[in-house]
């Protein structure tokens, strides 16, 4: 592979940029020519013309497509000898709606209940497309970022491709924690509500807690003794350097970029067990700490800093060896 064309569309507020930046860095490190075509959803009427023009101008060896629509267009428009690799995201499922029903605020619960029938119809429609092989018909390979979907539909699997990071000096402060969650407003709200209900009471006394947010706005009162300061995503790396651990408390299990981001920086990770469904590389007491019950959350904050750092070191090594964007490009080129 010498020339790679990536056809992408928005996934979440910062997830797409993080993924594309990582692929771009990994490709440049290999000396590959990479071109990225960003599309917007809903697709404009001329999106196929844009794909055709990009293929004609760039003449790629491989086209990496986000989702079924871009894949089907690339398959129809490619020239002879060009391989099309489909990148499968997550099929909408019940987990998100059920988590919102169980852990969301009143508005989110009402909305989740109202959207359950629509979620069911979309699930059935997408499952049928994938089960019958029509979603990515004609693609040379399909790589899923979800282990669940890879097993269900027979796709290849690779965790979300993020670039490796150079080792940086950490100076963690005792009892300082950083919460990360899905960057949507509903994702942050569910994470905060679950944190307040299950996790906050398990923290050591006099803990300092910050939360990375796409829309930082002051502090949030969890209880009279604990306030959570919302910080901008742009200062996330600085927060990694000072926190004792990253907490991913959301029961939605839709934060692979947040959990993997902690691993690639070598920061201790304490996450909800649901996150291991999409990313089975997360193994409790091996490269992170996973918790779900109140007892498990209590135990998670009793481990010594030395033990947590040992887990983080293992996580960093495993990320560099088998989970990084560089390894993902090996799968694309295989």
C-alpha positions as CSV (number, residue, x, y, z in Angstrom):
1,X,0.0,0.0,0.0
2,X,1.4,3.4,-1.1
3,X,-1.7,5.6,-1.4
4,X,-4.6,5.5,1.0
5,X,-7.9,7.4,0.5
6,X,-10.1,7.7,3.6
7,X,-13.8,8.6,3.1
8,X,-15.2,9.7,6.5
9,X,-18.2,11.2,8.0
10,X,-18.8,12.6,11.5
11,X,-19.2,10.1,14.3
12,X,-19.1,12.3,17.4
13,X,-17.9,15.8,18.2
14,X,-14.3,14.9,18.7
15,X,-14.1,11.2,18.0
16,X,-13.8,11.6,14.2
17,X,-11.0,14.2,14.4
18,X,-9.1,12.0,16.9
19,X,-9.4,9.0,14.7
20,X,-8.4,10.8,11.5
21,X,-5.5,12.6,13.1
22,X,-4.2,9.3,14.3
23,X,-4.5,7.6,10.9
24,X,-2.8,10.6,9.3
25,X,0.1,10.5,11.8
26,X,0.5,6.7,11.4
27,X,0.4,6.9,7.6
28,X,3.0,9.7,7.5
29,X,5.3,7.8,9.9
30,X,5.2,5.0,7.3
31,X,5.8,7.3,4.4
32,X,2.4,6.6,2.9
33,X,0.5,9.2,0.9
34,X,-2.9,9.7,2.6
35,X,-5.9,11.8,1.5
36,X,-9.0,12.3,3.7
37,X,-12.4,13.2,2.2
38,X,-14.8,14.4,4.9
39,X,-18.5,14.1,4.2
40,X,-21.4,15.4,6.2
41,X,-24.6,13.6,7.2
42,X,-27.2,13.7,5.8
43,X,-25.2,13.2,2.6
44,X,-25.5,15.9,-0.1
45,X,-26.9,14.9,-3.4
46,X,-23.5,15.2,-5.0
47,X,-21.5,13.1,-2.6
48,X,-21.0,10.3,-5.1
49,X,-19.6,12.8,-7.6
50,X,-17.2,14.1,-4.9
51,X,-16.0,10.5,-4.2
52,X,-15.6,9.8,-8.0
53,X,-13.5,13.0,-8.4
54,X,-11.3,12.2,-5.4
55,X,-10.6,8.7,-6.7
56,X,-9.8,10.0,-10.1
57,X,-7.4,12.7,-8.8
58,X,-5.7,10.8,-6.0
59,X,-5.5,7.3,-7.7
60,X,-5.3,5.4,-4.4
61,X,-4.3,1.8,-3.8
62,X,-6.8,1.3,-1.0
63,X,-10.0,3.2,-0.1
64,X,-10.9,3.1,3.6
65,X,-14.6,3.9,4.0
66,X,-16.6,4.8,7.1
67,X,-20.0,3.2,7.0
68,X,-22.2,1.4,4.4
69,X,-23.1,4.4,2.2
70,X,-19.5,5.5,1.5
71,X,-18.5,1.8,1.0
72,X,-21.2,1.2,-1.6
73,X,-20.3,4.4,-3.5
74,X,-16.6,3.5,-3.5
75,X,-17.3,-0.1,-4.7
76,X,-19.4,1.2,-7.6
77,X,-16.9,4.0,-8.6
78,X,-13.5,2.4,-8.0
79,X,-11.2,1.5,-10.9
80,X,-9.7,-1.9,-11.4
81,X,-7.0,-2.9,-8.9
82,X,-8.3,-0.6,-6.1
83,X,-9.2,-2.3,-2.9
84,X,-12.1,-1.1,-0.8
85,X,-11.9,-1.6,3.0
86,X,-15.1,-0.8,5.0
87,X,-14.7,0.5,8.6
88,X,-17.8,-0.6,10.6
89,X,-18.9,1.6,13.5
90,X,-21.4,0.5,16.1
91,X,-24.9,-0.8,15.2
92,X,-27.5,1.1,17.4
93,X,-28.6,-1.2,20.2
94,X,-30.7,-1.4,23.2
95,X,-27.9,-0.8,25.7
96,X,-27.9,3.0,25.3
97,X,-31.7,3.3,25.7
98,X,-31.8,0.9,28.6
99,X,-28.9,2.8,30.3
100,X,-30.7,6.1,29.8
101,X,-33.9,4.6,31.3
102,X,-31.9,3.3,34.3
103,X,-29.5,6.1,34.9
104,X,-30.6,9.2,33.0
105,X,-32.5,12.2,34.4
106,X,-36.3,12.5,34.0
107,X,-36.0,14.2,30.6
108,X,-33.6,11.4,29.3
109,X,-35.8,8.7,30.7
110,X,-38.9,10.1,28.9
111,X,-37.0,10.5,25.7
112,X,-35.5,7.0,25.9
113,X,-39.0,5.5,26.5
114,X,-40.4,7.4,23.5
115,X,-37.5,6.3,21.2
116,X,-37.6,2.6,22.1
117,X,-39.9,1.6,19.2
118,X,-37.7,3.6,16.7
119,X,-34.5,2.1,18.1
120,X,-36.1,-1.4,17.7
121,X,-37.0,-0.7,14.1
122,X,-33.5,0.7,13.3
123,X,-31.9,-2.3,15.0
124,X,-33.9,-4.8,13.0
125,X,-33.2,-2.9,9.7
126,X,-29.5,-2.7,10.3
127,X,-29.2,-6.2,11.6
128,X,-30.9,-7.6,8.5
129,X,-28.5,-5.6,6.3
130,X,-25.4,-7.0,8.1
131,X,-26.8,-10.5,8.5
132,X,-27.5,-10.8,4.8
133,X,-24.2,-9.3,3.8
134,X,-25.8,-6.3,2.0
135,X,-24.4,-3.5,4.2
136,X,-20.9,-3.8,2.8
137,X,-21.5,-5.8,-0.4
138,X,-18.5,-5.7,-2.7
139,X,-16.0,-4.6,-0.1
140,X,-12.7,-6.5,0.0
141,X,-12.7,-6.5,3.8
142,X,-14.8,-5.2,6.7
143,X,-13.1,-4.1,9.9
144,X,-15.4,-3.5,12.9
145,X,-14.4,-1.2,15.8
146,X,-16.9,-3.2,18.0
147,X,-16.0,-6.7,19.2
148,X,-19.7,-7.4,19.7
149,X,-20.6,-6.6,16.1
150,X,-17.5,-8.3,14.7
151,X,-18.5,-11.6,16.4
152,X,-22.2,-11.1,15.5
153,X,-21.7,-10.4,11.8
154,X,-18.4,-12.2,11.1
155,X,-16.3,-9.1,10.5
156,X,-12.6,-8.6,11.3
157,X,-12.0,-6.7,14.6
158,X,-9.7,-4.0,15.7
159,X,-10.1,-1.4,18.5
160,X,-10.5,2.2,17.6
161,X,-7.3,3.3,15.9
162,X,-5.5,5.9,17.9
163,X,-1.9,7.0,17.4
164,X,0.8,6.1,19.9
165,X,2.0,8.9,22.1
166,X,5.5,9.7,23.2
167,X,6.2,9.0,26.8
168,X,5.6,12.2,28.8
169,X,6.4,13.0,32.4
170,X,3.6,12.5,34.9
171,X,3.4,14.2,38.3
172,X,0.1,12.7,39.7
173,X,-1.5,14.4,42.6
174,X,-2.9,12.3,45.4
175,X,-6.7,11.8,45.2
176,X,-7.1,13.8,42.0
177,X,-9.3,12.1,39.4
178,X,-10.4,12.9,35.9
179,X,-13.8,11.8,34.5
180,X,-14.1,11.2,30.8
181,X,-17.3,10.3,28.9
182,X,-19.0,10.4,25.6
183,X,-18.9,14.0,24.4
184,X,-22.6,14.3,23.6
185,X,-24.7,16.1,26.2
186,X,-26.8,13.0,26.9
187,X,-23.6,10.9,27.3
188,X,-22.1,13.4,29.8
189,X,-25.3,13.6,31.7
190,X,-25.7,9.9,32.1
191,X,-22.0,9.6,33.2
192,X,-22.4,12.3,35.8
193,X,-25.6,10.9,37.1
194,X,-24.1,7.4,37.5
195,X,-21.0,8.9,39.0
196,X,-23.0,10.7,41.6
197,X,-25.1,7.7,42.4
198,X,-22.5,4.9,42.5
199,X,-19.0,6.3,42.4
200,X,-18.8,9.5,44.3
201,X,-19.3,7.9,47.7
202,X,-16.5,5.5,47.1
203,X,-13.8,8.2,46.5
204,X,-11.2,8.9,49.2
205,X,-11.8,11.9,51.4
206,X,-10.8,15.3,50.1
207,X,-10.7,14.1,46.5
208,X,-10.4,16.6,43.6
209,X,-12.5,15.6,40.5
210,X,-12.5,17.2,37.1
211,X,-14.5,16.2,34.0
212,X,-13.4,16.6,30.4
213,X,-16.3,18.2,28.5
214,X,-17.1,19.4,25.0
215,X,-18.9,22.3,26.6
216,X,-17.1,23.2,29.8
217,X,-19.0,25.5,32.1
218,X,-17.9,26.0,35.7
219,X,-18.5,23.4,38.5
220,X,-21.2,20.8,39.2
221,X,-22.2,20.0,42.8
222,X,-22.3,16.2,43.3
223,X,-22.8,16.5,47.1
224,X,-22.0,19.2,49.7
225,X,-18.4,17.8,50.0
226,X,-17.7,17.1,46.3
227,X,-17.8,19.4,43.3
228,X,-16.8,18.4,39.8
229,X,-14.9,21.0,37.7
230,X,-15.6,20.8,34.0
231,X,-12.5,21.4,31.8
232,X,-12.0,21.8,28.1
233,X,-11.0,18.8,26.0
234,X,-8.1,20.8,24.6
235,X,-6.3,20.6,28.0
236,X,-6.9,16.9,28.4
237,X,-3.3,16.0,28.1
238,X,-2.3,18.3,30.9
239,X,-4.9,16.7,33.1
240,X,-3.6,13.3,32.3
241,X,-0.2,14.4,33.6
242,X,-1.6,15.3,37.1
243,X,-4.5,12.9,37.8
244,X,-4.1,9.8,39.9
245,X,-6.5,7.9,37.6
246,X,-9.0,8.4,34.8
247,X,-12.6,7.4,35.6
248,X,-14.9,6.3,32.8
249,X,-18.1,5.8,34.8
250,X,-20.8,5.7,32.1
251,X,-22.8,2.4,31.9
252,X,-23.5,3.1,28.2
253,X,-20.2,1.4,27.3
254,X,-19.8,3.6,24.2
255,X,-16.5,5.3,25.2
256,X,-13.7,3.3,23.4
257,X,-11.8,6.4,22.5
258,X,-11.8,7.5,26.2
259,X,-10.6,4.2,27.6
260,X,-8.0,3.7,24.8
261,X,-6.9,7.3,25.2
262,X,-6.0,6.6,28.8
263,X,-4.1,3.4,27.9
264,X,-2.1,5.1,25.2
265,X,-1.0,7.8,27.6
266,X,-0.1,5.3,30.3
267,X,-2.6,6.7,32.8
268,X,-4.3,4.4,35.3
269,X,-7.8,3.6,34.2
270,X,-10.9,2.8,36.3
271,X,-13.9,2.2,34.1
272,X,-17.4,0.7,34.1
273,X,-17.4,-2.9,33.1
274,X,-19.7,-2.1,30.2
275,X,-16.8,-0.6,28.3
276,X,-15.2,-4.1,27.9
277,X,-18.0,-5.3,25.7
278,X,-16.9,-3.2,22.8
279,X,-13.2,-3.4,23.7
280,X,-12.4,-6.8,25.2
281,X,-8.7,-5.8,25.4
282,X,-9.7,-4.0,28.7
283,X,-9.0,-6.7,31.3
284,X,-9.6,-5.9,35.0
285,X,-6.5,-6.1,37.2
286,X,-4.4,-6.7,34.1
287,X,-4.3,-3.3,32.3
288,X,-7.1,-1.4,34.1
289,X,-9.7,-1.7,36.9
290,X,-13.3,-2.5,35.8
291,X,-16.2,-2.1,38.2
292,X,-19.9,-2.2,38.2
293,X,-21.3,-3.0,41.6
294,X,-20.9,-0.7,44.6
295,X,-18.5,-3.1,46.2
296,X,-16.3,-3.2,43.1
297,X,-16.2,0.6,42.9
298,X,-15.2,0.8,46.6
299,X,-12.4,-1.7,46.0
300,X,-11.2,0.2,42.9
301,X,-10.2,3.2,44.9
302,X,-8.4,1.2,47.6
303,X,-5.6,0.0,45.3
304,X,-2.2,1.7,45.9
305,X,-0.8,4.2,43.4
306,X,2.1,1.8,42.7
307,X,-0.3,-1.0,41.7
308,X,-2.4,1.3,39.5
309,X,0.7,2.6,37.8
310,X,1.8,-1.0,37.1
311,X,-1.5,-1.7,35.4
312,X,-1.1,1.5,33.4
313,X,2.3,0.4,32.2
314,X,0.9,-2.9,31.0
315,X,-1.9,-1.1,29.3
316,X,0.5,1.3,27.5
317,X,2.7,-1.6,26.3
318,X,-0.3,-3.6,25.0
319,X,-1.7,-0.5,23.3
320,X,1.6,0.2,21.5
321,X,2.0,-3.5,20.5
322,X,-1.5,-4.5,19.3
323,X,-4.0,-1.7,19.5
324,X,-2.5,1.4,17.9
325,X,-3.3,3.1,14.5
326,X,0.0,1.7,13.1
327,X,-1.2,-1.9,13.9
328,X,-4.6,-0.9,12.3
329,X,-2.9,0.0,9.1
330,X,-1.3,-3.5,9.1
331,X,-4.8,-5.0,9.2
332,X,-5.9,-2.7,6.3
333,X,-2.9,-3.6,4.1
334,X,-3.1,-7.4,4.9
